Amino acid sequence: MTFAPSLENTPPPAPKHVAIIMDGNGRWAKARGLPRFAGHQKGAKAVRAVVEGCQELGIGHLTLYAFSSENWKRPQAEVNDLMGLLRLYLKRELADLHRNNVRMQFIGDFDALQSDIQDLIESAQWKTRGNTALCLTIALNYGSHDEIVEACRKLARAVEAGTLRADAISEDLFRAELQTAGIPDPDLLIRTSGEQRLSNFLLWQAAYSELVFLDTLWPDFTKDHLAAAVREYQRRERRYGAASA
């Protein structure tokens, strides 16, 4: 006689999509008497660990908030350091990401970026376009308010041109105009450093995300922190507005 496995013993599924606000690089450096750039460098190393951790946990999508549209307000020297670090990351990590079957995508407004960075972005997306183990999306010069406004403009232009009726606009149609079109909404959104806000990150997409806020500064974030956040996600009941079972 055979027995069906008990559903009670079946572990909850891992999230399909994890999004992370990587916060605390500057505070990590300050606490050690180091320049802020040292925190950004250490933070870049944490990215590699999280990419590996997502693959080990079977997570299919990872979105990282690397540079917001508001980060241009930082001192010019720090912005220059961040752009230089981005160049270095794309040049050094691309081959390893490609070898590990990771697909790279970018969201944000790239017009403000220097042309060589735009070329690196295009090259990374093209080279890894067929990879399937993990979709790594990097939000770069990204702001959710701008993204939503631009989606509204696109739909408004279609209505103005007579190719779309205003009453035909639906959530699905709106979602298709967002930069994340084709990417599932994040199941789990993590923010490090103890701050508890979304900071203009994936505001539409995170409507029903489970939020986990950690005191850990981003440069100290490891696979173990990721796994703990996933376990917290698995303990929660996602009801999407419905009553508890």
CORWO-V921497 format. One record per helix or strand of 2 or more residues. SS is the DSSP state (H for helix, E for strand). FROM is the first residue (numbers start at 1). TO is the last residue. Records with the same first field share a line. If there is no record, write none. Layout:
SS = FROM-TO / FROM-TO
//
This chain:
H = 7-9 / 25-31 / 36-57 / 71-73 / 76-99 / 110-112 / 115-127 / 144-161 / 166-168 / 171-176 / 218-220 / 223-235
E = 17-21 / 61-68 / 102-107 / 134-142 / 188-191 / 210-213
//
